[in-house]
Amino acid sequence: MAVVSWKEILLLTGLVVGCYWNSVSCGFVFDDVSAILDNKDLRPATSLRNLFLNDFWGTPMAEERSHKSYRPLTVLTFRLNYIFSELSAASYHLLNVVLHAAVCVLFLRVCRLFLDKTSSLVAALLFAVHPIHTEAVTGVVGRAELLSSIFLLAAFLAYTKSTSADHSIVWAPIALTVVLVAAATLCKEQGITVIGICCVHEVFVAQGFTLPMLLNTLRQVLQGKDGFPYAVLQTLLKLIVLVISTLLLVIVRVQVIQSQLPVFTRFDNPAAVSPTPTRQLTFNYLLPVNAWLLLNPSELCCDWTMGTIPLVESALDLRNLATLGFYSLLGLLAFHSLRYRTSSARTVIMALSLIVLPFIPASNLFFPVGFVVAERVLYVPSMGFCVLVAHGFKIVSQKGHLKKISWLIIGVLLTTHAVKTFKRNWDWESEYTLFTSALKVNKNNAKLWNNVGHALENQNNYVEALQYFLQATRVQPDDIGAHMNVGRTYKNLNKSREAEDAYLVAKSLMPQVIPGKKYATRVAPNHLNVYINLANLIRANESRLEEADQLYRQAISMRPDFKQAYISRGELLLKMNKLTEARDAYLRALELDRTNADLWYNLAIVNIEMKDPAEALKNFNQALELNPRHKLALFNSALLMQESGEPKFWPEANRRFLIYVEEEPEDANGYFNLGMLAMDADQNAAAERWMRRAIGLQAGFRSALFNLALLYSQSKREVDALPALDELLRHHPEHVKGLILKGDILMNHKKDTRGAKTCFERILRMDPTNVQGKHNLCVVYFEERDLPRAARCLEETLAMAPNEEYVRRHLSIVRSKMAAMSAAGQPITPAVEEEEEEERVGEEAAAEVQEEGRGADDVGKPAGGEKNARISSAENLGGVAADQSEPLDGSQSDERTTGKSTEEIKDIEKKRAAALKRLEEIERILSGD
């Protein structure tokens, strides 16, 4: 038995690289999106234990929506890719190419067991370049086939060493075989079929039995003429060990899927739900279809579901001739290989075992699967096909006059296959190229029209995407998903009426709701999203909230375990201010899934609305335990800590905001709130830095500009505050508090009463009832020494706010001043020598007014200190709605809602006392005149 040489390894590897090097430039497409991009099991933050609890797509095996594909070792390799390159598709594709090269080398080693050196190399070369393998190699999820094949071939090679030279049993290779079979099965389910291949090899190759010999031996034993020969007993013992091992693996596999088969719809596999004999005729016809793909891989398609292959509904359908021909050919080959004890017969029987046995799980003959035809499941069966081709080449080439022709044919075959494979790889470059190439092969598959639409939708090309979705509904009028896609696209095009009509068509295709009855076997879970999407659409209309709630409840009645319905209903109930019911909806969803960080986040938002910040913080923390980098939970929990007014929370709030800006470095809100925290902690330099960072990211950021100006004002840097206020008022000319602050600075520090007067007059033009603006304008008149006008102004202010004691007191001061001057025979307009004293009075009055004018609630904190709004509207609860969630609202609220600590309250009282003291001083000065 010849071994594989280094030259052959290099030849195979070079050929594989030559055919597949362009696959490295392809992205994640089709099933890669679910298995890689959306699969949390790849992330290092997810426990390794989850790999053995979830299916291939990251869905818990216990959930009904699980695909029941248990492939933890394959997912583990994806996770290793993620550790080294995260979501760089090139590394995933490169590893697939390496694995395919390894399979080719192992396959060559297997071929050497029953083919000569040349023929086995031909088989391996053909396997290396066959275009049918592009889905398994270029599609990242095809790694399951690659890994399973490696362990399958290794298990078979190990088993071939289980018989010693003296024909005794060697148990170590058998034990290794069992371990490798288990590993192959943990990569993909079909790996277990290698047990059958080992059994065929043991009986018909290792022991050299033929079917007539076996029947004769069995007949003699049954007639009592003779016992089992020793060789037969040894074979039986080995086979019993293999069968028991297989049964144990099957039992474990059944336990893993909890004795439940996955739920597929009639769109995935139409024949599976068809009546007899349509089901049987169609499934049997699929066998020659697969054989034809191996023989002539010229028209390959990534998806063969739905209407790709019309059902065979009658025995008179001409396609049944293909089925008959396939079985006839297969029967002749099997008859030849089982009847004769020749080298050729052994080669054929091993080739047939490689074709038939690994294909059985995907054949639909014994249990339905979720596809009609899938090219990647032909990866292992193609090995047997390549062996048959190589064996035929050997037979033909041994005829002298046909030798050159046979080599020419093999050369042309390898060349055309290699070129086809290289070109086919480009189809997997993107989802758009993949699905448009599939439409060239088959236009009767609505799923392909839908997927091209999805690809265009991802490019925000909604108009063209809509045409593909509409075509999908024409190809398959009862495709619920296609009508849902039409509705969603109309919604993206802001055509709500058309969107609702499309959703209503999809809803009409759903089974009628019968209270208390579940529809798990009749309705795909994703089809239930039609209720969610329709409800999400109509709840934008405030008058239709109850109608939306009815739709959510309808979905729940069909599937009481439909988690998404509870989540969406919770959002709606929060919007309707039914807080208790919203909380109950989220708690019910948490009963179904306590590992969903978004649910804990949404529950925390409800707690905030229910004025329960302690419980909200607890639930935010729970969300962050599950997902330490949950952006919304980081932001809002930090904001909650900041607004608590408790300095003990500030360091943790600061830490969370810092993580948030790492996750969202372009979001100005995070930097702004870091600046507010720094202001609270009197860290003025840090506050200024964060505020400027926020303004740099968002020009005209109102809250940041105002608080930066306020920071300068409090730091005795009033002149520096003016540019920030000018920019604020350029973007927001109606900003009243900015105008008040600018007016105060101009009057008290720049001595620019005209500029201050302009600010206060602008306020009154926008809001004639603004008491603070009106009062400060009175102070300007006082500064201009126009006492009569100041008195009239204060009288008007007092009429607007009769309960403001400080306005009454200032009016009394002005009137006393006017009376004193009149009694002394002085003109109301002050003399030049009195200007300094009057200016000092004006400054103190203005300063006093500035403090008093804010009111008690504003003393001791930034006046009108503006804070970012909590990111918590019903439309922005963590992006958990079934339909596309709305983008994060970047608007800012104009008010801080910070609670007051004991220290702040004391500080307020001190400042109020100081203001009163200054007022008394002013009164003494005036009365002294």
Helices and strands as residue ranges (DSSP letters): H 6-20, G 21-25, H 31-32, I 33-37, G 40-42, G 48-52, H 72-85, H 89-111, H 117-129, G 131-133, H 134-138, G 140-142, H 143-159, H 171-187, G 189-193, H 194-200, I 201-206, H 211-222, H 230-256, G 270-273, H 278-295, H 319-339, H 343-359, G 360-362, G 375-378, H 381-397, G 400-402, H 403-427, H 431-441, H 446-458, H 462-475, H 480-492, H 496-508, G 525-528, H 529-538, G 542-544, H 545-558, H 563-575, H 579-592, H 597-609, H 613-626, H 631-643, G 647-649, H 650-663, H 668-680, H 684-697, H 702-714, H 718-731, H 736-748, H 753-766, H 771-783, H 787-800, H 805-823, G 832-834, H 835-854, G 856-858, G 874-876, H 902-928
